[in-house]
Structure formats: structure tokens, C-alpha cells
Amino acid sequence: MRSFSISCCAAAALYLCGSAFAEPPTAFEAPRSRDFAKDLAKNFGGLFSKDNIAPFAIGAAATGLSVVPEQRVKTYFLTNPENGDRLVEPGEHIGNAELIAPVVAGLFAAGLYRDGDPRFKSTTYALAQGFVVNGVVTGSMKKVF
């Protein structure tokens, strides 16, 4: 186990040293806000591509394997509610769309009007796209399951 850890540290060090001498990234064009709907449709279509079969299968298998431990945790907190109350309260609010949507919208708006480095605009664009795709997929799964 120790040799594995040392190997991982060595690989990380080589990667970091190599990236220090790497060529600077090439210039790229930031996405345009007028292409948001077109890109969003492309992202939804990409969910059902052949390239996503393996990640989907791996995720489904991992989800299936987590059912038993999850049931143990659920049973523990059902039988000991005083321990779970402290954990439940923040989790009920932290991931809600009412909290996340304004943050994502604010970052997206900031990305639209920021001059200079196009990577920030590209990042906020991708964040907004991911938020919409995640919301639709998660919402539809909650309705079905």
C-alpha cells in the first residue's frame, strides 16, 4: 500500500512539473449567449450518445452497490432521530434551486459582461448549461422514481 501511495505522489509531481513547462493554452473563442439554446439542445442530445454508455453503466452499478450501506445509514437515523436532526436541517436547504439558481444566474451574467479572459465566460456558460441539464434530468427522475 505504501508503494502505491509513493507512486501516486511521484506521478502527481511529474504531472505538475511537466505542466509548469507546458505551452500556454491556445486562444479559443468563448461561447456566445445567442447560442445558448442551440448548445443546450446539443447537450441534451449528448446525454444519449454512445460515448455515455460506459459512464452510465458504471454510475448505475455504483448506485446499485450503494443501496445496502445506504439502507443501514437510513435505519440508524430512523432509530436514533436525535442524531439525524442536526444533519438534516442544513441539507434540506443547501442544494435547493431557490439558492443555487440566483448564484448561477449571477455568475452567468457576470461572464457575459466581463472583458478579457474568455475562460471565465466559458466557465460560467458551462455552469449555466450544466445547471439546466441537471435540473431537467433530476426533476424528471424524481417524477418517475
C-alpha positions as CSV (number, residue, x, y, z in Angstrom):
1,M,0.0,0.0,0.0
2,R,2.8,2.3,0.8
3,S,4.5,1.8,-2.6
4,F,1.2,2.7,-4.2
5,S,1.0,5.9,-2.3
6,I,4.5,6.8,-3.2
7,S,3.8,6.0,-6.9
8,C,0.8,8.3,-6.9
9,C,2.8,11.1,-5.3
10,A,5.5,10.7,-7.9
11,A,3.0,10.7,-10.7
12,A,1.4,13.9,-9.4
13,A,4.8,15.6,-9.0
14,L,5.8,14.6,-12.6
15,Y,2.5,15.9,-13.9
16,L,2.9,19.2,-12.0
17,C,6.5,19.7,-13.1
18,G,5.5,18.9,-16.7
19,S,2.7,21.4,-16.7
20,A,5.0,24.1,-15.5
21,F,6.9,23.9,-18.7
22,A,4.0,23.2,-21.0
23,E,3.0,25.6,-23.7
24,P,0.4,28.2,-22.8
25,P,-3.1,27.2,-23.8
26,T,-4.1,28.3,-27.3
27,A,-6.6,31.1,-27.7
28,F,-10.2,29.9,-28.0
29,E,-13.4,31.7,-28.7
30,A,-15.8,32.0,-25.8
31,P,-19.3,30.8,-26.3
32,R,-21.9,33.3,-27.4
33,S,-25.0,33.9,-25.4
34,R,-27.2,33.8,-28.5
35,D,-26.1,30.1,-29.0
36,F,-27.3,29.1,-25.5
37,A,-30.5,27.4,-26.6
38,K,-28.7,25.6,-29.5
39,D,-25.9,24.4,-27.3
40,L,-28.4,23.3,-24.6
41,A,-30.2,21.2,-27.2
42,K,-26.9,19.7,-28.2
43,N,-26.0,18.9,-24.6
44,F,-29.4,17.1,-24.0
45,G,-28.8,15.1,-27.2
46,G,-25.3,14.3,-26.0
47,L,-26.7,12.6,-22.9
48,F,-27.9,9.7,-25.1
49,S,-24.8,9.2,-27.2
50,K,-22.7,6.0,-27.5
51,D,-19.9,7.7,-25.6
52,N,-22.1,7.9,-22.5
53,I,-23.0,4.2,-22.3
54,A,-19.9,3.2,-20.2
55,P,-20.2,6.1,-17.7
56,F,-23.9,5.4,-17.4
57,A,-23.3,1.7,-16.7
58,I,-20.6,2.5,-14.1
59,G,-22.8,5.0,-12.4
60,A,-25.7,2.6,-12.3
61,A,-23.5,-0.1,-10.9
62,A,-22.1,2.2,-8.2
63,T,-25.7,3.3,-7.3
64,G,-26.8,-0.3,-7.1
65,L,-23.8,-1.2,-4.8
66,S,-24.6,1.7,-2.5
67,V,-28.1,0.6,-1.7
68,V,-27.2,-1.7,1.1
69,P,-25.0,0.7,3.0
70,E,-27.5,3.5,2.4
71,Q,-30.2,1.4,4.0
72,R,-28.1,0.8,7.0
73,V,-27.5,4.5,7.4
74,K,-31.2,5.3,6.9
75,T,-32.1,2.7,9.5
76,Y,-29.6,4.1,12.0
77,F,-31.0,7.6,11.7
78,L,-34.6,6.3,11.9
79,T,-33.9,4.5,15.1
80,N,-31.8,7.4,16.5
81,P,-33.6,10.5,15.3
82,E,-31.8,12.8,17.8
83,N,-28.6,12.2,15.9
84,G,-30.1,12.9,12.5
85,D,-31.9,16.1,13.2
86,R,-28.7,18.1,13.3
87,L,-27.6,16.8,9.9
88,V,-31.0,17.1,8.1
89,E,-31.6,20.8,8.6
90,P,-28.7,22.2,6.5
91,G,-29.1,19.6,3.8
92,E,-32.7,20.5,3.2
93,H,-31.8,23.9,2.1
94,I,-28.3,23.8,0.7
95,G,-28.9,22.3,-2.7
96,N,-32.3,23.8,-3.5
97,A,-32.8,25.5,-6.8
98,E,-34.0,28.6,-4.9
99,L,-30.5,29.0,-3.6
100,I,-28.4,27.8,-6.5
101,A,-30.3,29.4,-9.4
102,P,-29.5,33.0,-8.4
103,V,-25.9,32.2,-7.9
104,V,-25.6,30.5,-11.3
105,A,-27.6,33.4,-12.9
106,G,-25.3,36.0,-11.3
107,L,-22.2,34.2,-12.4
108,F,-23.6,33.8,-15.9
109,A,-24.5,37.5,-16.1
110,A,-21.0,38.4,-14.8
111,G,-19.5,36.2,-17.5
112,L,-21.5,37.9,-20.2
113,Y,-20.2,41.3,-19.4
114,R,-16.7,40.6,-18.4
115,D,-14.0,41.6,-20.8
116,G,-10.6,40.0,-21.0
117,D,-10.0,36.3,-20.4
118,P,-12.6,34.2,-22.3
119,R,-12.1,31.3,-19.9
120,F,-14.3,32.9,-17.2
121,K,-17.1,33.4,-19.7
122,S,-16.8,29.9,-20.9
123,T,-16.8,28.5,-17.4
124,T,-20.0,30.5,-16.4
125,Y,-21.6,29.4,-19.7
126,A,-20.9,25.8,-19.0
127,L,-22.0,26.2,-15.4
128,A,-25.4,27.6,-16.5
129,Q,-25.7,24.8,-19.1
130,G,-25.0,22.1,-16.5
131,F,-27.4,23.6,-14.1
132,V,-30.3,23.5,-16.6
133,V,-29.4,20.0,-17.8
134,N,-29.0,18.7,-14.2
135,G,-32.3,20.3,-13.2
136,V,-34.3,18.8,-16.0
137,V,-32.8,15.3,-15.6
138,T,-33.0,15.3,-11.8
139,G,-36.5,16.7,-11.9
140,S,-37.7,14.1,-14.4
141,M,-36.1,11.3,-12.4
142,K,-37.8,12.4,-9.2
143,K,-41.2,12.4,-11.0
144,V,-40.6,8.9,-12.4
145,F,-39.0,7.2,-9.5
